[in-house]
Amino acid sequence: MTLELPPGPLVETDWLAAHLGHPSLRIVDMRGTVLPPTAPKPHYFARHEDYAAGHIPGAVYIDWTRDIVDLDDPVLVQVAPPAKIAHELGQRGIGDDTVVVAYDDWYSMFAGRLMWVLRYYGFEQVRILNGGLVKWLAEGRPLTTEVPNYPPATFTPRPQPHLRKTADQMLQALGSDLLLIDARNEQEYRGFESRAARGGHIPGARNVFYQSLVSGPHQTYLSPDQLRERFLAAGIDPDAAADREVVAYCNGGVSATPTAIAFEIVSGRRVAIYDGSWNEWGNDPAKPLER
């Protein structure tokens, strides 16, 4: 019995509640924490203890700092290689024939990262729970402490290189018609705060802070018209960018994903992620920057 997902990158809580227990559905709890740039390092944490204390029924947990990243890469939280992804997802019952809905409780950025990782590896049957756990709880929906035990599945990685940009590719694209979006806050964009050795932004980048696109008491995405206004205010016309490649970045390629998803909601177009983001660019004195 197949499970048909709604179009677009999001599903609503009503949809998920109506399909809990479907044999093809795999729900993934992605809750994590990123401390402010001004806090002492390390800044990145997973929150498995919160999952253990209560999660959406049927959800498995993925640690965004370990399970889907390359721990051998000197740049923080780079996407894991294919074999690791296949292992980590397969042992959680996520395979080629499953449907994935990801959620968190912080502007959907960790869920967005998982969606991007899955799409990068050619898996399209993935959506983000709009409003995440914030909206789910506000509506009085159930939690459980039961950890599901799904049979192992086969996940076949099929890398899509156009969705992931490297530092060299970004450097080569400077001065082109590339549409580059910096999803960090304005203080970071302008260089007043930084997680890296240097502050500022990649030359030519426009600033669209990810939290400005997901708002309200339930942290749901703004309407398409409101999202368009946010991009226009930053000097980006999504409707006039049809022939331009679009890339988003942040510090580690995580909070860039809500901005990328918002652009997709408005334009219908996928946005690539510069995976190294400012954690890489800002620590390389040879890379140009603006403030």
N, C-alpha and C positions, 0 to 999 in steps of 0.2 A: 504494500500500500504506500504510494508515493505521497509526499507532503508538498503541496504547492505554496511557495513563498510569495508574498506580495511583491510587486515591482519596487525598485529603488533600494537604497541602502538600509532602510529602517523597517522595523515592525513595531506595532503598538502593543501595549500591555494586554489589551483585550484579545488580540490575536494569539499571543503566547499563552494566556490563561486558557484559551479554548483548545489549545493543542498540547497541553502538558500530558506527558505519558505516551505521546505518539512514538512508535518504535523507530522511526527514522530521525527523530529530533535529538540533538545534543545541545544542551544549554551550557554555556561556559561562563563561570564567574571569574572576572578579570580584576577584581579589586586590588588596588595598590596605592602607593603614596609617593608623591614627589615633593620634597621640601623646597622652600623658597630659595632663590639664588643667594640670599644673604645669610642663610643658615650654614652651620659647619657641615662639611662633607662627611660621610656620603649622603647623597640626596635621594637615592632611589630605594624603595622598599616594597616588598610584597606584603599581603595581608591575609595569609592563609588562616590565621587565627579567627578572623572575622567570618570567613567562609565556614569554618568549623562550628562557629557559634550560631549560624543560621544562614541559609541560602535558598534560592528558588528551588522548589522540588525538581529533582532530576539533574541539577547542575553539577558539573565537575569543576575543578579548580585548575587554573594555569597560572604559574608564577611568571609574571611579565619580565622579571629581572634575571631569570635563569632558564626557564623551560623553552622559550622561543628565541633565545639570543645565542650568539657565538661567544662563549666564555673565553675563547682563545684570542679574540680580537682585542687589540689594545684600545680601540675606540669603544666606549660604553654602549651596551644594548644594541649592537648590530644584529641584523636578522641571522638566525641560526642556519647552518648548512642543511641541504636537503635530507640527509640521512637522519639527522637529529630531529628535524621537524616530523618526518615520517614516523619515527619511533615514539616521540612524545604524544603526538595526536593519536596514533594507532592504538597505544596502550590505554587511551581514554575512550576508546570506542568511536573515534572520529575517523571516518573513512570516506572513500570516494562516493559512496551512495547515501551518506548522511546529510542532514541539514543542520546548520549551526546558527544559534542565536547567542550573541555575546552581550554581557552587561557589566557595568561597574557602578560606582556611586560618585564619580567625579567627572562630570561633563563628558562622559562616554569616551574619554581619550584612551584608556587602556583597552576597552572593547574595540575602539577604532583601530588600535594597533594590531589586535588579533585579526580583524577583518583585512587590514592591509597585508599582513603576513600570509593569510590564506589566499588572498587574491594574487599576491606575488607568486605563489606556488601553484597558480592555475585553478584554484578551487573557488567556484562562483556561488555555491549554495550557502551563503553566509549573510546574516543581517545583524544589525545592532538594535538592541531594545531601546526604543526612544524613551528617554527619561530614566532608563536603567532602574536600579534598585530603589532610587529615591521615589520615583513615581509608583513603582510596585507597592512599596510600603505605605505610601500616602493613600492608596486605594484600598488598604486593608487586605491585601492578598497574602497568601500563605508563605511561610518559610518552613524549612525543615533542617534538622541536623544529620539526617540520613545521607550517607555517601553512596551514590549509585555504583554498581559494578557492571559495567557494560562489557560484552565480549570484545576481545581485540579486533581491530579493523585494519584494513589496508588503505593507507593514505599514499597516493602517488604524486610526489612533487613534480610539477611541470613549470619551472621558472619562467617568469614573464619579465625579461630584463628592462623593458620600457617603463615599468612601474617603480624601479629603484635606481636612484642616481648616485654616482660616486663623486668624490671631491674633484677628480680629474675631469669628469664630465661637466661638473658645474663650472670649473675654471674655464674650460673650452667654450662654454655657452655664454660667458660674460660678454655683454655688448651685442648679443643677438636679440631676436624678438621673443626670447623666452620670457614667460610670465612667471615671476618668482614671488612667492608669498611667504613672509615671515610670520609665524603664528604665535610668537612669544609676546609678552606684554611690552608696553611702550618703553618702559624703563630699560629693559634688556635690548630692545630694538635700537634705542638711541645710545646705548653704551654706558648708561649710568649703573646698571647692574649686569653681572655676567657670571655664568657657571664656569667659564673658561678663563684662560690667562688674559685674554683680550676681550674688550667690550665693543659692541657695534653690530653691524649687520652686513650681509653679503651685498656688494654693490648692485644697485638696481632693484633690490627687493622692496615690495610694498608690505605694510604692516596691517594684518588682520588678526587681532588677538582671538584665540580660539574660544575663550569664555564669553566673548561678545556675541557669539553665534548660537549659544546654548544657554537658555535663561529661564526665568520664571521659577516658581516654587518647586517645580518638578524636573528642572534641568532638561527640558525638551527643546528640540531645535525650533528656531524661529520659523515663521511662515516663509515660503519662497520669496514673496515680495519684500519682506523685512530683511531676509538674507541678502537679496540683491542690493538693497539700500546700504547695507554694511560694506559690501564690496565696492560699490560706487563711491562711498565716502572715502575709501582708501585709494581711489584712483584706478580701480579695476572695473571694467565693464564686462561681465561674464558673457553677455550676448555678442560682444564685438571681438571676442577672443577665440573664435571658432578655429582659426588657422594657427594659433600659437600653442606651443607646448607649455603646459602648466606644471610647476613643481612647487611643493610646499616643504618647509623645514621648520624646525624649532630648536631644541637642544639635543634631543636624542631620537627624533623621528616618531615621537609618541603623541605629544599634544598638537603636532601638525595634522594629525588625522581628523579631528573634528572640523578643522578649517577646510581640509581637502574634501570631506564629505559634504560640508555646506556648499562648496563650489559645485560639487556633483549634483546636489539637489536642485540648484538653480539652473545649471547649464546642461545637465545630462552627461557631462564628460568626466572621465577619470582623471585624477591628479596623481602624478608621480611624487614620491617622497625622496628627498635627499637624506639617506639613512644616517650618515655621519652627523649631519646638522651642525649646530654650533659647538657641540662637544669636540668635533673634529676640526672644523674651520677656525674656530676661535683659539685653538691651541697650536695652530700652525703659523708661525710668524711670516712665512713666505706667501700666505694667502692675503689678497687685498680685502679691505673692509671700508665701510662708510659708517659715519656716526650721525 
